[in-house]
């Protein structure tokens, strides 16, 4: 019996038929898998009896798309540590949400930013938020903050992407537009740009190149997948084709930029309103986002739908509780 997380590095002598009779690939769990894994780890800590272990597991599963089993174990352990530091006798929902935020973005740091920097970060994050909110292919946002994090980000936003096995070309193009939201917001409303979009632009380039080179979604280049030679690392296509690929990548990004600019221009009042709220409160939860932007104009699905159902159940179970203006701590990073 053997295990590895780098199957591509194994000697062919180990992987050929007859060596290991059964090969099992363990992929990242989906929402139901995360719930089952969370239940295992939750059994090891003392939970507040206000909710059942099932309720806690559902909440964790909805908040953690892309988490592995080890990530979930870390989150539960972090929540227990947070509760102990607060002198609590049991772990509550708030502790799990704070732990998810800490695992995703790192510790909250004391802000050393100037007011001008805070305004830039608020407009940057608001740009992402508004474009994602009003594009069907955007990931739903459940929390945004301009409190700096230990992992180096000046702003942090938690999105709940749909974990569908397939994505359409339109969804990928919308995703590019959403990633450009921060940069375009700075251009439109501050009239200059900063280094804050570096990570966003890297992701934009990766998606656009995948559309053209791997997924065959470019009408000009066609239904072809390109790759470099495995031995030399050199392209397997001509310089002319390489130039066409570059042109298509630029066209796709420019097209997404136009879409992003149009949305932010039309919704400029909402961008400013949201950034003003961020400057005043620093952290906005889903209810605060809905208060500013209105309900998201698309049918909820996947993780977001599960999150809304759990949130609705929690509200029904606590009808007499006063509303929390900032909400519980609830990821997009602005480096």
N, C-alpha and C positions, 0 to 999 in steps of 0.2 A: 504494500500500500504506500502511496506517495501523494504529496500535494505540492502545488506551486502556484504562484500568481504571475509567473512569466513563462507560460507555455511555449512562447515563440523562441525561447532560449534553450529548450530541451534538445538533447542529441536525438536525431532521427532513429537511432538504434533503440531508444527507449519508447518511442511513440509508435513504432511500426506494429502491425498485427501480431499478436502472440505475446507481447511484452506485458502490457496492462490490458486485461480482457475487458474491463469496463471503465470507461472514462466519463466522469460526471463534471459538467461545467456549472459552477455556482455563480449565478449572476446577481446583480443588485436586486433586492426584494421590491415588489410593488407595494401598493398601499395595504393590501390584505396581509402580505408577508411581513411588512413592518409592524403591523398590529400584533401579529402572532409572536414575533421576536420580542416586542416591547413587553408583552405579558410575561414572558419568561424572566426578563430582568426586573420587572416591577414586583415580582414575587419576593425579591430579596430585600426590599425596603419597606418602611412603614408609610402607608398612604393615608391621607386625610379621608375619613369615612364619608365626607360630603359627596364623593363620587365613587363609583365602582371601579375596580381595576380595568374593566372593559372600556369604561368611559375615558379613563386616562390613556389607555392604549390607542383608542381611536383618535384622540386629540394629537398624540405624539405622531402617529402614522400620517395624519393629514399635514402636519407641519414640516415633515422631513423627507420630501422627495429627493431621491438620489443618495440617501443614507445607506450605508452597509450595516451589517449586524454589529460590527465593532463600533461604528459611529453611534448606534442606538444605545449600546451598553455604556459608552462614554457619556452620552446625554443623560441617561438615568442616574448614573453615578454623580455627574455634575449637579443635577437637581437636588440630590440628597445632600451634597456638600453645601449648596446654597441654603437649603432649609436649616441645616445644622448651624451655619454661621449666623442665621437670623434668630436662633434660639427656639425654633419651632419643634414641636413634638412629632410632626408628620409632614410629608411632602404634599404640596398642593399644586393645582393647575398652573398658578403663576410661576412656581419654581421650575416647572418643566419648560415653560415658554421662555423664561430668562436663560435657562440652560441651553435651549435650542439656539437662541441668539448668540450666546457666548461661544458655542461650538462653531457656528457658521462664520462669525465675524470677529471673534476675540473679545477681550475685556473692553468695557467702555472706559475711555480715558478722559482726564480733565482737559477741557478745550483750551488750547493755546492759540486758537484762531482769532484773527482780527474780525471786526464786524463786516468788513468788505469780503473777507474769505468766507465767512458764514453765509453771507448773501449769495455768493457765487455757488457754494455747495447746495444751498436751498434751491436755487434756480436750476442747477444741474439735475438734482434728484427729481424736482417737480417736472422737468422736461421728460425724463424717462417715464415718470408716473402717468402723465397725461397721455402720452402717445400709447403706452401699453393699455391704458384704460379704454381708449376709443378705437383700438384696432382689434379685429377678431382673432388675429394670430398672436397678439400680445399675451404675456403671462399675467394673470391677475395679481395685483399687489395687495398685501394684507398689512404691511407695516413699513414705515419709512422714518428715518431719523437722521439728524445732522450731527449727532454726537460722534466724535472720532473713536475709532476702534484700535485695539492693540495690534491687529494684523496690518495696520498701515492705511486703512481706508478712512477718509474724512467724512464720508456719509455711508449709510447702509440701508438697503431696502430689501425686504423679504417678499419674494414672488412665489407663487405656487404654480409652476408649469404643469401642463397636462402631460401625463406619462404615456401617451399613445405610442404604439409600436411604429406607426408610420406618420410622416409629416408631408403635407402637400407643398408644392412650390410656393403657393401664396402665403402659407404659414411661415415659411423660411424668409420670404421677402419682408413680411410684417415684422419678423424678429429682428432683421437688420435695421429696419426703420426705428424700432424701439430702442435698440442699442445706440443709435445716433441721436436719440432724444436729448441727452445731456449736453453734447457738443453743440447741437443746433440751438438749444435754449440759451447757451452762453452767447452764441453769435448774435441771436435775435435781440436779446434783452440786455446784454452787457456790452455788445458791439466789439468784443474781443474774446479770445479763446485761451484756455489754459491746458496744463498737462493732465488735468483730471480725467480726460477721456482715453488715456493710453490703453487701458485694458479693454475698453469698449471697442476701440478701433481694431485691436488684435482679433477680437471675436468676429467683428464685421468681416474682416479679410478672410478669416477661416471659413465662415459660412458661404461667402460669395464664391470663393475658390472651389468649395465642395460642390456648389450648385453647377459650376461649369465643368470641373475636372473629374468629379467622382460620380455625380448623380445624373449626368446626361440631361440636365434641365434647361440647357441653353439652346435656343432655336438656331442660332448662328453656328455654334460649334457642333451641335448635333448630339445624338444618343451614343456618346462615346465616353469611356472612362480612361483617363490618362494617369500614368504613374511613372516614377523614376525607375531606372534599372536597379534591381536589388543588389547587384554586385558593385557597380560603379557609382551609383547614386546620381547618374546623369539622366536628363530627360529622354524619354523614348519617342519624342515627337520633334518635328522640325522647328526651326527658329520662326518660320512664318506662322505655324500653328501656335507657338508660344506667344507671339505678338497678338494673335486673334484672341487667345485666352485672356491676356492682360486687358485687351479692349473690352471684352465681355464682362470681366470682373468690375472694371471701372463703370461700365454702363449700368450694371445691376446696382452698385452702390450709389451712383448718381440718381438713379430712379427712386431708390428708397429714401434718399436725402430729400428729394422733391416732395415725396409723400409726407415725410416727417415735418418738413418746413410748413407745408400746407396746414397740417393738423395744429401745430403749435401757433401758427399765425391766427387761425380761426378760434382757437381756444386760449388766446393770450391772457384773457381776463382770469381764467381758471388757473393758469400757470402762476400768475402773480398772487392770486388769492391763496393758492396752496403753499407757495414759498413764504408768504407772510405768516401763515399758520405755523410753518416749520420754524421760522425765526422766533416766533412767540413761544411755542411749546417744545420745540426741539424734536419731539417724537409724536407721530400720529399713527393711531391704530386704524383698523378697517372702518369702524364707525365714523371716525373723524374724516377719513378719506371720502366716504359716502356723503357726509354732510357737505363737503366742498364740491365734489365732482358729480354727485348724484349716483344712482345705481348704475353699475356697469351694464351697457346696453346689449349684452349678449347672454345667451343661455349658459348658466354655470355648468361645468363638467369636470370630471376627474377629481384631482386633489382639492380644487377650489369648491366644488360642489360638496365634497365630504366635510370640508372645513366649515362651510356655511351651515350645514345640517347640525354639526356638533355645536357650533356657536349658538344656533337657535335653541337647541336643547338646553344648553347652559343658561340661557336667558329665561327660558320657561321654568327652570328649576329654581331660579332666584328672582321672582317677580318683584320682591320688595326692596331689592338692593338698589341703591342710588347709582346712576350712571357714572362711570369713571371717565373724566375728561380726556385723559391720555391713554387709557386702556392698558392692558397687560403688555409687557414686552413681547414682542413677536419675533433671499438675500441677494443682490446687486451691490457692488462695491464701487465707490468713487475714489480711486487711488490718489 
